[in-house]
Amino acid sequence: MRRLPMAFLFAVLGCVGPVQAQEVIKIIVPFAAGGPVDTMARLLAMEMQGPLGATIIVEDRGGAGGVIATDLVSRAPADGKTLLMASQGSHVISAIVQPNVKYDPAKSFHAIAMVGHVPMLLVVDPKLPAANFNELIALAKTRKMTYGSAGVGTVMNIAGELINAGAKVNITQIPYRGVAPALPDLMAGRLDLLPADPPVLLPLVKAGTIRPMVVFGRERLASLPDIPTTVELGYPDMIMENWYGRLAPAGLAPDVAAKLEKAALAAIHSPRVQEHMKQGELRGTLNSKEFKARIDSDVAFWRPMIKKLGISIGETTPAPAAAPK
């Protein structure tokens, strides 16, 4: 075989150019795998890889109500390669309730896009002797009752305390590690109430193993048209919803920010993500500017409200011995 001159080989390689490694983007989720925020992060990652020309990795870093992961992203380089998939609970509520948080939920981040929001749903043990929310409140005034949460400062805790403040009752919080370990106690009658996101509860409601009582918002859920809202029942301040959104460290270059926003919005409006949102009752997608305004508004609202409710770290009641660990 005839040998090719080295100069010729170098010329050919020069025309081909260097092989470029695909960019890697990491999405940090402030909760354990398998939850609604993690599921949404993975759906968006699949849809965004192509438009961004990057490999997207989802990493779950749960703990401290979302503060651990959120703090990690706040200190990452603002180059668009480290993103955060947050919820209102992990991003706004935890930053207000948790002591010594070193980041600002609004100023330390660039809001890319909000997927949507969903009002929380209150469910009870089907055997509980209360046919509706008003009867439930009347019952709570005659006996000791409990509600489950994922811990102090979570949206589940806030929802429970909104019931206490709005209806002037004293239902005791029982903290769990999340919704999943609380549900068996609810269905077994060891827990009376459970406020949580509809995507987690709706399958069990349809199966008849838990009973819906009220929606914490102004609009009824399409999948539960007969279940009233707290506002309808005369509790205008008893509103608690969760949102899911994509953020990045503050200081993104304008072109990087615009590229991420465009890819995120395209992913959110893809058929796959839209179907998932419909099943979970998520609605109200916001662009970057709108999402930033929403975060600013939430922070301004929840700072005085949480102080008014008297919620702070350390105010918990131990879970009963029968609760799953």
N, C-alpha and C positions, 0 to 999 in steps of 0.2 A: 504494500500500500504506500502510495506516495505521501511523504511527510509534507504538511502545510507549514509555510513559514510562520514563525511566532508573531511577526508583525501583522500578518493576515488574521490570525486568531484574535489578537487583541482588538483589531478593527471591527471584527464581527461582534465580539462581546460589547464593544462600545456602542454599536448600533442598537443592540438589544436593550442595553441599559441595566442598571442594578435591579434585583428582585426586591420589591417593597413588601415588608411585613405588614399585615393588616393591623390597623389601629385597634386597640382594646379599650373598651369603655366599661367601667364597673358601676353597677347600680347597687347602692346599699339600702337594705330594707331594715327598719328598726324593730322588726318582730321576728318570731320564729317562722320557719317554713310552713307552708300549708294554709296560712291565714289569708284573709281577703286582700290585704296590702301586698303580700308576697305573690299571690296569684296574679294580681293586676300587673305587678312589676314584670313578671315573666311573660305575660301576654304582650305587653308593650315592647319588651326586649326583642321578642321574635319579629314583631312588625317593623321595628326601627333599624334592625341590623342592615337590611338592604339599602334603604335611603341614605344611611350614614356611612355605608361602606366600612363597617367596623364589626368586630366580634364583641358582643355585649354579654357580660358576666353578671349574674345576680348573686349578691352575697348577703345572707341574713345575719344581722348583728343585734339580736334582741337584748333587752335589759334596761332597767331604770325607766320604764315607761316610754322608751324610745330615745332617751337622752344620750345614751352611749353612742349609738349610730349617728344621731344628728350632730353631736359634737365632733365626731370623726370627720364627717363631710365638711363641716364648717371650717376645719383646719386644713383641708386638702387644697392642692393647687387649683386655681381658677382657670383650668385649661379645657374644661368640658369632658375630661376623662373619668371624673368621679362625680356621680350623681346620687340624689337621694329620692327614694320613693316614700313619701310621707302621708300621714293622715292628720286630721285636725287634732286628734288626741295626742299623737306623738310629737307633733310640731309646735302646736300652740299651747294646749292645756298643760302638758308636761313641763314646758319651759317656764310656765308661770308658777306651777305648784312645787316643782323640784327645787331644793335649795342649792345655791352656789352654781347655777348654770352659767357657763362662761360665754355663751353665744346669745345673740338676739334673734328671735324667730323671724323677724322681718328684715333687719339690716344686715345680718350675716349671710343671707342667701339671695340667689337670683331665682325668682319664680319662673319656671319654664312653661308649664301648662297644668291646669287642674282637670283631671279626668271627669269628675262629677261628685255630687254630694247625695246623701241619702239620710232621711230622718231615722232615728232609732225607734225600735219597736219594743214595747213592754209585753212580756209573756209571763204566764203563771202555770202552776201545776193544774192540770184539768180538774182535779178533785177539789180545788179550793172553792169554798162556798161563797162565791161572788160571781154574779152573772155578767157584770160590767165594771167599768172603772169607778163609777160613783159608789157602787156597792163594795168595791175593794177598799176604797178610802174609808167608808163607814166601818168596815171590818177592822181596819188598821187602828181605828180609834178605840176599839174594844179589847184588843189582844196584842201581844207581842208578835211582830212579823219581821222577816228578814229579806234582804235582796242581795243578789250576787253581783260581784264586780271583778275586774281584773286588777284591782288594787287602788289605793288612794291616788287621785289625780288623773285617773283614766276617764274616758267619756262615759263609761258605765257607772262609775262612781258619781260623776257630775249629774247624770240622769236621775240616779237614786236620790241624791240630795235635793234636786229640783222638786221631786215629788214631796219630800219632807217639808221643804220650805213653802211650796205653793199650796199644799193641801193641809198644812199644819198637823202633820203626823210625825211619828218617830220610828220609822222602819230602820232596823239595824243592818249595816253593811257587813257582808261576809266576803272577804277577799279570796280570790282563787288566782291561779296562774293564767287564767284566760277563760274564754267562754266554754271551751270543750270540757274541762273538768267540772264546771259548774252545772252543766246540763243534766248529768245523771242524778245529782242531788235534787234538782228541780223536779224531774220526772218521778223521783222516788218520794217526794213530799218532804224532804229534809230542808228544802229552800222554798220560800214562798213566791218571790218575784225575781225576774231577770230582765234587765234592759240591755239590748245588744243590737248590732247591725242586722238588718233584714237578710242579707245574703247567707248568713249563718243559720238563721232561725226559720226561714220560710219552708225549707224541706220538711222540718219537723212539725211545723204548723199544718202543712198539707197532710201529713201522716196522722195527725190527731194526737200526737204524744205531748204537745204543749199547746196552750190556749192563748191567743193574742188578746190583749186588753185595750191598748191605746197606742197611737202613733205620736211621737214627740215632735210635732210640727204643725204646719198650717194646711198641708195637703194630704189627703188619704193616699195610701199605697194602691196602685192599680191592681195588684194581685190580691188585696184584701179590701175590697170596696165597702164592706159593711163595718169595718173597724174605724171608729171615729178618731179624730185628732185631739190633742190636749187643748188646742186653741178653741175648737168647737165646743168643748165641754166647759169652757170658762176659765182656762188657765193660760192666759196670753204669754206669761213668762216661762212656762214649762216647755221650752223648745230645746231639743238637743239633737244635733245631726253630726255626721262624720263626713269628711271629704277625703279624697285620695288625689295626690298631686305629685308632680315631678319638679324637683328643685336642684340647684347647683350652688357651689360656693359663690359668694358675692365677688364681683370683679371680672366676670366673663367679658372677653372681647366681643364687640357688637356683632361681628360676622359669625362667631361661634355660637352666640346666644340665639341669633336668628336661625341658624341651621338646626339647632336642637329643638327650638320651638316648632319649626316647620315639620320636622320629622315626628315629633311627639303628637302634634295635632292630626297629622295624617294617620298615625297609628291608632289614635283614639277613634277616628272615624272609619276605620277599617271594619268590614263585616264581622270578623271574628270578635273584636273588642266590643263592637256595638251590641252583639248578641249577648255577650257576657254582662254588659251593663244593663240590658233590658231585663235579664233574669234576676239580677240583684237590685233592681229599682234605682240604679244610679242615673242621675240626670244633671244637666247644667254644666257642660264643658266650658272652661274659660281659657282665653289666651294668656300670654305672659303678663300683659298690662292689667288685665282684669283679675288675674290670680293674685298679683301683688296687692291690688286694692282689697281683695277679699281677706288676705292675711292681715293687712293693716287693720281692717275693720274688726276681725276676730280678736286680735290682740287687745284692741281698745275696749272691746265689749267684755272679754273674759277676765281681764285683770281685776276690775272692781267687782264683777259678779262672783268670782271665786272667793274673794275676800269677804263679800257679803254672806256667802254660804258657809264661811268658816272652815274651808277645806285646807288642810296642810299635811305634809308628810308626818307620819307617826300616829295619825288618828285612824286606827283600824281595829277590827274585832277579829280574833283568831278564827280561822275556819273550823267547823266542827270536826270531830275525830273521824267521822264517817266519810268526810269529803275525800275524793281522790287526790293523790299527791302527784 
